[in-house]
Amino acid sequence: MMQLALPIAAFAAIAFTEQPQEPGQAQEAAYGAVKVDAKTPHYAAGAPVAGSLKSIGSDSMINEMTYWTEGFRKFYPNVQIEVEGKGSSTAPPALEAGTAHFGPMSRPMKAEEMDKFEKKYGYKPTGVKTSLDVLAVYVHKDNPLANLSLVKVDAIFSKTRKGGYDADIKTWGDLGLKGEWADKPISLYGRNSASGTYGFFKDQALFKGDYKDSVKEQPGSSAVVQGIASDKYGIGYSGIGYKTADVRAVPLSKDAYSDIFEANMDNAYSGKYPMSRFLLLYVNKEPGKALDPLRSEFLSFVLSFEGQEAVVKDGYLPLPPGVLLKERANLGLAALPAPVIVLKESS
């Protein structure tokens, strides 16, 4: 049984190291009227649980953790949960040290992170798929840029250009924009290296290359969007859940010869959009042994209709029922009651 080195000192029912962003109307519009699939089972509270939980990890997932916490405590008001979101890279050491029960990450753990954990416990941490995110490339709402290929995105953000584009892209004119835009330098916004979003973008859009030194590194996902909103000549990357009315997500293609796709739900689920990812919750689960009741119930809530409604509220995409049920089975969670689907009689 793992020993969690959490302080016994009392803390507020929900404590945050960063103020979570409240989703706006533009976030809803990002996917249209996204609904949790009716075949997703509803949460049914199990045996009474109480105690404290702590989550350390992804900034991109801090809103989700907040909403899951609020929803879970409606069933279990005596449970206290502390949420800290400074970046995905903070999750593995916290889980390894036993200072966190959950490690939210917007990228999979790296091999070396897994190895450190396994060296201590004798088994690897368990990653739980919780939701789907689309990483968007944002420009100011007044920017007329029609679309981009990842090869060009690489030439915009990377000094190594491993995507193979034959020239550095420095101005909006280099991307074909005319008039007042032609000679304006492109202003770059991104995340810092502690962020899973930083790593995911580096792998997918920069072909594992190196960022330009001119990228303005921001402490959070919303800060990237806010920077572009206030900079007419800015461009940056962030989760689609952070979209506002002041920025625009640019449709993307893999290369100059591939189809162009918008950052929307259908393209994310189908895999056509080139930058989508699962958002993960890592836990310390010993193989062949059940989770303790408190962590088990929290994960059961996350992997339920109500938990996935919180995902939608934050502007991300819910898990398809098949994926959700597989995650529940992998964790050994009790089956939830099958949803009742009422069919209307045809007239």
N, C-alpha and C positions, 0 to 999 in steps of 0.2 A: 504494500500500500504506500503511495507516495506521501511524503510529508511536505505540506505547503507552509513555507516560512512566512506566513502572513501575520502582521501585528494584531494583537488582540484589542488594541485601543479602539474605542468606538469612533465611528465616523458617520457622516450623514448617509441617509438611505441611498442616495445617488450622488456621487462626487465626480466632477469632471476637471481634468487639467486644462482642457480647452473648451470654450463655449461652443456647443454644437450648432451647426448652421441650420436655420429653419428653412425647409424647402419652399421654393416660391412657385408661382403659377407657371413660370417658364419651364420648371422641371417637369410638371405634369405634361406640358405640351411636348416634351422631348419624345415621349413614347405614345402620346395620345392617351386614350382611356385604357390604360393597362389594368387588367384584372387578374387576380389569382385564379388559376384553373379550378373549376367547380369540383373536379375529382380529387382535389387536395384535401386530406382529412383534417377535420377541425380538432383543436386541442381539447383534451379532457384531462382535468387536473387529477394527479395521482394521489398518493398518500401525502399527508401534510409534511412540509419541509420548512426548515428555518436555517438561519446562519448567514454567512457572509461569502461573497464572491468578489474576485478582482479580475479585471480584464486589462491587459497591457498590449498595445500593438498599433495597428494601422490607423492613421488619420482619416483615410478614405472611408473607414467603417465606423467611425465614432458616432455618427448619427444613427446608423443601424443599431449599434450596441445600446444607444440611448433609448430608442423606440422598443427594442426587445426587452430592455430592463423595465421600462414603464409598463409594457403589456404583461410581463411575467409577474410583476408585483401586484397587479390587480387580483391574481390568483393567490399569491403568497406575500401578503404585505409585511410579514416579519423578516423577509429576506432583504439583506442590505447588499448593494452592489456598487463597487467603485469602478469607474471606467476611465482609462488613461489612453490617449491617442497621440503619440508622438512619431509614429512611423512603424512600418512593418518590421524593420530590422530590430526593433526593441522587443518583439514578441519572443523569439527563440531563447535569448538569454534569461528572460523572465520565467519562461516555462522550465528551463533547465535549472534555474536557481530555486524554483518552487515559490516565487513571489507572486505568481499569477495562476489563476485557474484556467483562463482562456487567453489564447494568443491570436487575435484577429490579424489576418495578413491578406493584402491585396495581390500577393504573388505566392507561388509555392516556396517552401523552405529550400534553401540551397543545400547541396550535399554536405558541405562542411558544417552547416548548422544542425543538420540531422545527425551527423557523426558525433558532434559534441554531446548532444542529448543522449544518444545511444551509448556512448562511453560511460555516462553516469548511471543510466537506468537499465541498460541491457536490452532495450528495445527502442524503436523509433516513435516519435510523437504521431498522433493521429490527426490528419487534416480532414475537416468536415466542410463539404461544399454547402454554402448557405444562400447564395444568390449569384446573379450574373451582372457584370458591369461592362459597359462599353466605354472605352477610353477615346475621347474626342480630341481633335485638333481644333482649337478655337481661334477665331479672329474677331476683331471688332465688328459690331453689327452693321457698320457702314462700309465694310470692306467688300469689294465686288468679286473677290476671288471665287471662281466657280467650283474648283475641285483640286485635289492634289494626289499624286502617287506617293507611296511610301519612299520610293527612291528619291523624290524631290524633298520630302520631309526630312530625310537623312541629310541631304545637301544643305538644308536650311539650318538644322540643329547640330550637325556633327562636323568636327574638324577632320575626321578620318575618311568620311564618305565611302564606307564599306558597301553601300548599296550600289555603287558603280556609276553614279551620275558624274558627268565629265567636267563639271565646274562648280565652284562654290556659289551658293545662292546668298547674296547679301542684301539686295534691294528688291522692292516689290516689282520693279521693272524687269528684274531677272525672271520673274514668274509671269511676265506678259502683261502686267497692268500698265495702263496708259495714263496720260494727263498728270494730275497732281501726284499720283502714286509712283510714277515711273522712277524718280530718283530718290525716293524716301527709303532710308535704311530700315530693314526688318528688325524689330525689337523683340527679343526672345525671352519668354517666361517659362519656368519649369519648377520642378521640385528639388529638394535636397537629397543627398545620397542615402539618408535614413529611410526614405519613402519607397514602398513597394511600387508605387506608380512610376517613380524615377527608374527603377530597375526594369519594370515591364516595358516602358517606352524605349529604354536603351536596347533591350533585346529585340523588340518587335519592329520599331521604327528606325533605329540606328544600326540595325544588323550587328549588334554587340560592339559597335564602335564607341568613340569617345565624344562627349559633349563639347561644344565650343565653350571657351572661357567666358564668352559674353552672355551666356544664359543667366538671367536674373533668377536665382534660386529662391523659392518662396517656402515659408514654413508650413503651409497647408494647401489643400486642394482648392478651397474657396478663394484663397489669396491669389492663386494663379488667375482665376477667372476675373477677380476684381482688378488685377493689374491690367489685363487686356481690355476690360471695360473702360478703363480710364486712359488707355493708350491707343489712339486711333491706328497706329502702325504696328501694334503688337500682335504676336502669335504665341500660342502656348498649348499645353496639353493638360487635361484633367478628366476626371470621370464625368460621364454624361449627367449624373445626378446633381452636379454642381452648375449646370447650365442656367443662365439668367437671360432676361430679355435684352441685355446690353451686349451680348456676344452671339456668335453664330458658329455652329459646328460645321466644318468643311467636309463634304463627301470625299471618300477616299477610295483609291484603288491600290492594288499591290505594286503594279508597275504601269508603264505607259501602254502596255498591250492588254491589260486586264480591265474587266468591267468596273465601273464606279458605283459605290454603294453608300447610302446615307447611314448615319448612326441611328438606326431604329430597331425596334424589337424583332421584327421578322428577320432582318438581316443578321442580327446578333444570334438568334436561335439557330438559324440555318448555317451559320459559320461563314457567310459570304462577306460580312464586314470584317476587315482585316485586323481589328484591334478590340477583341472582346476577351473577357477573362472571368473565371470564377473567383468570388470572394470567399475566403476560407477562415474557419475558426479552428485553430490547433488546440489539442488537449493532450494531457498526459494520461493515456489509457493503457494499462497493462494488458497485453494480449491474453484472451481467455478469461478475463475477469470483467465483471460488470462495473460501470461507473458508479460512484456514490450517488445516492438519491438526489441530492441537490443539483449537481452538474447534469445528471441524467434528465431531470425535469426541465431544466433550462434549455438544454438542447432539443428536447422533445417539443418545447414551445416554439423554438426557432424553426424547427422542421415540421410546421403545422400550417394550416390555413391562416391562423391569426398571426403567426410569426412572419409568414410571407406577405401578409398585408402591410406589415411594418416595412418590408423591403420595398414595396411599391410606393409607400408614403415617402420614402427617402429618395425616390427617383431611380432606383435600380430595378432589375428584372427578376421576377420570382422564378424559383426552380420549377421546371416541368414536373408533374407528379411522379413520373417514372424515376427521375433522378432523385427527387426527395425521398421516395420510399426506399431506394437503394441505400441512401445515406443513413436512414433510420435503421435499416437492417444491419449495415456495417457496424453500427454502434450498439446493436443489441437492444434497441429501444422497444418498449411495448407497443403493440399495434394500437392505433387509434380507431375509433368507430368510423365505419365507412360513411362518406357523405351521402346525404339524402338528396337526390336530384329529382326535382318535380318536373315532369314533362307536361306541357300544355296540350290539351286535346285540340285536334284540328277541327275547325268549324265546317 
